[in-house]
Amino acid sequence: MLADEVLKLLSTEISPNEYECYIKQLKFNEKASNSENIVFNAPNELIARFISTRYSDKIAHLFEVKTGIKPKINITLQNKAKSTKQNQQVDVKQIKTQSTLLNPSYKFENFVVGDSNQFAYLSCKAVSERLGSVYNPLFIYGPTGLGKTHLLQSVGNFCINNGKVVICVTSEQFITDFTYHINNHSMERFREKYRKCDVLLIDDVQFLGKTDKIQEEFFHTFNELHSKNGQIVMTSDKPPKMLKGFEERLKSRFEWGLIADITPPELDTKVAIIQKKCEFDKIYLNKDVINYIATNMGDNIREIESAIINLNAYATLMRQEITLEFAKNVMRDQIKEKRENISLENIIEIVSKELNIKPSDIKSKSRSANIVEARRIAIYLVKNLTPNSMPQIASYFGMKDHSAVSHNIKKINELIENNEIFNLRVIELKNKILTKG
């Protein structure tokens, strides 16, 4: 279909994030369209307004490229109201619940759950189903790109679908909004917006600690919402106690409810996330390509998803099948530079951190199964990534002689050959050791 071709062209000219959040929500209205007037339906008023303002000229130009005729682009609401009193009342409710711009694709159903994020996921589900009565506030923290925003907006979408008034903003948007209303002497409107909603979602709350005025306003907003059982959910890169620039009274309030952390995903979770992303976007990647991305792209899920979209765009434009060699070639700039002169200490540090073992345990005589496995992996990686001889490795790990090192390496090679998941985990550890930064 021509409209699909035009939107696919547009996807190559804008950021993947904006395409996912906005353009992908459009549905072509074939019945209402003709060569001079193209109509798309959007799921809500805010998305319709955003696309009309930012992209209508671009979409019209792409139609002109395809057909030679530059049409007028109309973005209308998907479920436009009929002019009856009953339907008008329904629309009022819809407009009320659409008091924020959420990405409709962020749902609990397509969030991949693993050991690293299960607690945060279950916490978000719980507060969505029992607003204001359990875990209020809910504070989610962890490094960037691990799914905090996905969970935050899943809460918002769940609540909007249940008729709740939801405000979801980044801390930067909150500050911008505050500054605008201060300058226009309209703080009552600001307070009505943020203090009379059912659910307030603040992404990257760590940036609210910039000025005393912002903190003061947020402190009173928090108190008023909390007192009337309005649900508050926040995300941050650090736990409340480690936030810089915040007053103690505000940090203490962040700890009133529940604090849930998200840690870097395990390898099998990363593989599952890649598979889910491909399924959602109808992208085919074979097993070798999926494993290559999972073991080489680090732990930032946002970067992994962006790499998949970029890879698919290259393959589509060049009309190429996504083979492993093609993926390596396209992704060479996204794979971090490899470092040289790796030391024994580098390897011990990363292996112990990734396998949740103390560095001292790896060099100990412990026969605990997880420590033995970590020690063997470390020995294998030291042999493969450093110039140390077998006697030097034996001395470092407190072993009798080089034959003990040889025995451990033989065991690891057997596991690598016979256990695909274990092999991928070793490859991932090797890549993390080799990667700079």
C-alpha positions in Angstrom: 0.0 0.0 0.0 1.3 3.5 -0.9 0.7 4.9 2.5 2.7 2.2 4.1 5.6 2.8 1.7 5.5 6.5 2.5 5.7 5.9 6.3 8.5 3.4 5.8 10.4 6.0 3.9 9.8 8.5 6.7 11.1 6.0 9.2 14.5 6.2 7.5 14.6 10.0 7.9 13.7 10.4 11.6 14.9 9.0 14.9 13.8 5.5 15.7 12.3 6.8 19.0 10.0 9.3 17.3 8.9 6.7 14.7 8.1 4.2 17.5 6.3 6.8 19.7 4.3 8.7 17.1 4.4 7.6 13.4 3.8 4.0 14.2 0.5 4.8 15.9 -1.0 6.2 12.6 -3.6 4.2 10.7 -4.3 5.1 7.0 -7.9 6.0 6.4 -8.4 4.7 2.9 -12.1 5.5 2.6 -11.6 9.2 3.5 -8.5 9.6 1.3 -8.0 10.6 -2.3 -5.0 11.7 -4.4 -5.2 15.3 -3.1 -6.3 14.7 0.5 -4.7 12.0 2.6 -6.2 11.1 6.0 -4.5 9.2 8.8 -6.1 8.3 12.1 -4.2 8.9 15.4 -5.1 7.2 18.7 -5.4 10.5 20.7 -5.5 14.3 20.3 -1.9 14.9 21.5 -0.3 12.5 19.0 -2.5 13.9 16.2 -1.5 17.5 17.0 2.2 16.5 17.3 2.4 14.7 13.9 0.4 17.5 12.2 2.7 20.2 13.4 6.0 18.3 12.9 5.6 15.9 10.1 2.6 16.7 7.8 4.8 18.7 5.4 7.3 15.9 5.2 4.7 13.2 4.7 3.1 15.3 1.9 6.5 15.7 0.2 7.1 11.9 0.3 3.6 11.3 -1.3 4.6 13.8 -4.0 7.9 11.9 -4.6 5.9 8.8 -5.1 2.9 10.1 -7.1 3.8 13.5 -8.5 0.9 15.1 -6.6 1.5 16.9 -3.3 -1.6 16.2 -1.2 -3.0 17.8 2.0 -2.3 15.7 5.0 -5.0 15.4 7.7 -4.4 13.7 11.0 -7.7 13.0 12.7 -8.8 11.1 15.8 -9.3 7.3 15.5 -12.6 7.3 17.3 -14.1 10.7 16.4 -17.2 11.4 18.5 -20.7 11.4 17.1 -22.7 14.5 17.9 -24.8 12.9 20.6 -24.8 14.0 24.2 -23.8 10.6 25.4 -20.8 10.4 23.0 -19.8 13.9 23.9 -19.6 12.8 27.6 -17.5 9.8 26.6 -15.1 12.1 24.7 -14.8 14.4 27.7 -13.6 11.4 29.7 -11.2 10.4 27.0 -9.7 13.9 26.8 -9.4 14.0 30.6 -7.4 10.7 30.7 -5.2 11.8 27.8 -3.6 14.5 30.0 -0.1 13.2 29.2 1.7 11.9 26.2 2.6 8.2 26.7 4.1 5.7 24.3 1.2 3.2 23.7 3.7 0.5 22.9 5.0 0.5 26.4 2.9 -2.2 28.1 3.4 -4.8 30.8 2.6 -7.5 28.2 5.6 -6.8 26.1 8.1 -6.1 28.9 10.6 -9.0 29.1 11.0 -10.2 32.7 14.2 -11.7 34.1 15.9 -12.0 37.5 17.4 -8.5 37.0 14.0 -6.7 36.8 11.4 -9.0 38.2 11.0 -7.2 41.5 10.5 -3.8 39.8 8.1 -5.3 37.3 5.9 -7.0 40.0 6.0 -3.7 42.1 4.7 -1.7 39.1 1.9 -4.3 38.4 0.9 -4.1 42.1 0.6 -0.3 42.2 -1.3 -0.2 38.9 -3.9 -2.6 40.3 -4.2 -0.9 43.7 -3.5 2.7 43.2 -2.4 4.7 46.3 -3.1 1.8 48.7 0.2 -0.1 48.4 3.8 1.1 47.8 3.2 4.8 47.6 5.4 6.2 46.4 7.1 3.6 44.2 10.8 4.5 43.5 12.6 2.6 40.7 16.3 3.0 40.2 19.0 1.6 38.1 21.5 2.5 35.2 20.2 4.1 32.0 18.7 2.0 29.3 17.5 -1.0 31.4 13.7 -0.5 31.1 12.8 1.9 33.8 10.9 4.2 31.4 9.1 1.2 29.9 7.8 0.1 33.3 6.9 3.7 34.3 4.9 4.2 31.1 3.3 0.7 31.4 1.8 1.9 34.7 0.5 5.0 32.9 -1.0 3.1 30.0 -2.6 0.6 32.3 -4.2 3.4 34.4 -5.4 5.4 31.4 -7.1 2.3 30.1 -8.9 2.1 33.4 -10.1 5.7 33.1 -7.6 7.4 35.5 -6.1 10.8 35.0 -2.4 10.3 34.5 0.5 12.8 34.3 3.7 11.4 33.0 6.7 13.7 32.6 10.4 13.8 32.8 11.9 15.9 35.5 13.1 18.3 32.7 9.5 18.7 31.4 8.3 19.3 35.0 10.9 22.1 35.4 10.1 23.6 32.0 6.4 23.5 32.9 7.1 25.1 36.3 9.2 27.9 34.7 6.6 28.6 32.1 3.8 29.0 34.7 5.9 31.1 37.0 6.8 33.5 34.2 3.1 33.7 33.1 1.8 34.1 36.6 -0.4 31.0 36.2 0.8 28.7 39.0 -2.8 27.8 39.9 -3.1 26.0 36.6 0.2 24.2 37.2 -0.9 23.1 40.6 -4.3 21.9 39.4 -2.6 19.8 36.7 -0.1 18.1 39.0 -2.0 17.9 42.2 -5.4 16.8 40.9 -4.4 13.8 38.9 -4.9 10.2 40.0 -1.3 9.1 39.0 1.9 11.2 38.8 4.8 9.6 37.0 8.2 11.3 37.1 11.0 10.0 34.9 14.6 10.8 35.9 13.7 12.4 39.2 17.4 12.9 40.0 17.4 16.1 37.9 14.8 17.8 40.2 17.5 18.7 42.7 18.8 21.7 40.7 17.0 24.5 42.6 15.3 25.1 45.9 12.2 26.5 44.2 11.6 23.4 42.1 12.2 21.2 45.2 9.8 23.3 47.3 7.1 23.0 44.6 7.6 19.3 44.2 7.6 18.8 48.0 4.1 20.3 48.3 2.9 18.5 45.2 4.1 15.2 46.6 2.4 15.9 50.0 -0.9 16.9 48.6 -1.1 13.9 46.2 0.0 11.5 48.8 -2.5 12.8 51.3 -5.4 12.0 48.9 -4.0 8.6 47.9 -2.8 9.7 44.5 -0.3 7.3 43.3 3.3 8.5 42.7 5.9 6.6 40.8 9.4 7.9 40.1 12.5 6.6 38.3 16.1 7.5 39.0 19.6 6.4 38.2 20.4 6.2 42.0 18.5 5.2 45.2 17.0 8.1 47.3 19.9 8.2 49.8 22.4 8.8 47.0 20.6 11.7 45.3 22.7 14.8 45.2 21.3 18.3 45.8 18.0 17.1 47.4 16.8 18.2 50.8 16.6 15.5 53.4 12.8 15.9 53.9 12.3 15.2 50.2 14.6 12.2 50.1 12.9 10.8 53.2 9.5 11.0 51.4 10.9 9.1 48.4 11.6 6.2 50.9 8.0 6.2 52.4 6.8 3.5 50.0 8.8 0.9 48.1 12.2 1.1 46.5 12.9 -1.3 43.6 16.1 -1.6 41.6 16.8 -2.8 38.1 20.2 -4.3 37.4 21.8 -5.2 34.1 20.0 -8.1 32.4 21.4 -11.7 32.3 22.3 -13.0 29.0 19.1 -15.1 28.5 17.0 -12.0 29.3 18.9 -10.0 26.7 18.3 -12.7 24.1 14.6 -12.8 25.1 14.4 -9.0 24.7 15.9 -9.1 21.3 13.5 -11.8 20.2 10.5 -9.8 21.6 11.7 -6.7 19.8 12.0 -8.6 16.5 8.6 -10.1 17.0 7.0 -6.7 17.8 8.6 -5.0 14.8 8.3 -8.0 12.4 12.0 -8.2 11.9 13.6 -11.6 11.2 17.0 -12.2 12.8 18.5 -15.7 12.8 19.9 -17.3 15.9 23.6 -16.4 15.2 22.8 -12.7 14.7 20.7 -12.6 17.9 23.5 -14.2 19.9 26.0 -11.8 18.3 24.0 -8.8 19.4 23.4 -10.2 22.9 27.0 -10.9 23.6 28.5 -7.8 22.0 26.2 -4.9 22.6 26.6 -4.5 26.4 23.6 -4.2 28.8 21.9 -1.0 27.6 18.6 -2.3 26.3 17.8 1.1 24.6 21.0 0.8 22.6 20.3 -2.8 21.7 16.8 -2.0 20.4 18.2 1.0 18.4 20.9 -1.3 16.9 18.2 -3.8 15.8 16.1 -1.0 14.1 19.2 0.4 12.4 20.3 -3.1 11.2 16.8 -3.7 9.7 16.8 -0.3 8.1 20.1 -1.0 6.4 18.9 -4.4 5.2 15.6 -3.0 3.8 17.3 -0.1 2.0 20.1 -2.3 0.6 17.7 -5.2 -0.1 20.0 -7.5 1.8 19.4 -10.6 4.0 20.6 -10.0 7.6 23.4 -12.6 7.8 25.9 -12.7 10.6 28.6 -11.1 8.3 26.1 -8.4 7.3 25.3 -7.6 10.9 29.0 -7.4 11.9 29.6 -5.0 9.1 26.7 -2.7 9.8 27.2 -2.7 13.6 31.0 -2.3 13.6 30.6 1.4 14.7 28.2 0.5 17.5 30.4 -2.2 19.0 32.7 -0.5 21.5 36.4 -0.3 20.8 38.4 -3.2 22.2 41.2 -2.5 24.7 44.7 -3.9 24.9 47.0 -4.8 27.7 44.4 -6.7 29.7 45.6 -7.6 33.2 44.7 -10.5 35.5 43.1 -8.0 37.8 40.8 -6.7 34.9 39.6 -10.2 34.4 39.0 -11.0 38.0 37.2 -7.7 38.6 34.7 -8.2 35.7 34.2 -12.0 36.2 33.5 -11.5 39.9 31.1 -8.6 39.3 29.2 -10.3 36.5 28.9 -13.7 38.3 28.2 -12.1 41.7 31.3 -13.6 43.4 33.8 -11.8 45.6 37.2 -11.4 43.9 38.8 -13.0 46.9 36.6 -16.1 46.5 37.8 -16.7 43.0 41.4 -17.0 44.3 40.3 -19.0 47.3 40.3 -22.8 47.8 36.5 -22.9 48.1 34.8 -25.9 46.5 31.3 -24.2 46.3 29.9 -25.0 42.8 29.4 -21.4 41.7 32.8 -20.3 42.9 34.5 -23.3 41.2 32.7 -22.3 37.9 33.7 -18.7 38.3 37.3 -19.6 39.0 37.5 -21.9 36.0 36.0 -19.2 33.7 38.5 -16.7 35.0 41.4 -19.1 34.4 40.2 -19.8 30.9 39.9 -16.1 30.1 43.3 -15.3 31.6 44.9 -18.0 29.4 43.1 -16.6 26.3 43.4 -12.9 26.8 46.7 -12.4 28.5 50.3 -13.4 27.7 50.7 -15.2 31.1 52.2 -18.6 31.0 50.6 -21.7 32.6 53.0 -21.6 35.6 52.3 -17.9 36.1 48.5 -18.5 36.1 49.0 -21.4 38.5 51.0 -19.2 40.9 48.4 -16.4 40.7 45.5 -18.7 41.5 47.4 -20.6 44.2 47.4 -23.9 42.3 49.9 -26.7 42.7 51.3 -26.5 39.1 50.5 -25.9 35.5 48.7 -29.3 35.2 45.9 -28.0 37.5 45.4 -25.0 35.1 45.3 -27.3 32.2 42.7 -29.5 33.9 40.4 -26.4 34.5 40.8 -25.2 31.0 39.9 -28.7 29.7 36.7 -28.7 31.8 35.7 -25.2 30.5 36.3 -26.3 26.9 34.0 -29.3 27.4 31.2 -27.1 28.7 31.7 -24.6 25.9 31.4 -27.4 23.3 28.4 -29.1 24.9 26.4 -26.2 26.5 25.3 -23.4 24.2 24.1 -21.1 27.0 27.4 -21.5 28.9 29.3 -20.8 25.7 27.4 -17.6 25.1 27.9 -16.5 28.7 31.7 -17.0 28.3 31.7 -15.0 25.0 29.7 -12.2 26.7 32.2 -12.0 29.6 35.1 -12.0 27.1 33.5 -9.1 25.2 33.0 -7.1 28.5 36.6 -7.6 29.4 37.8 -6.6 26.0 35.5 -3.5 25.8 36.8 -0.1 26.7 34.7 1.8 29.3 
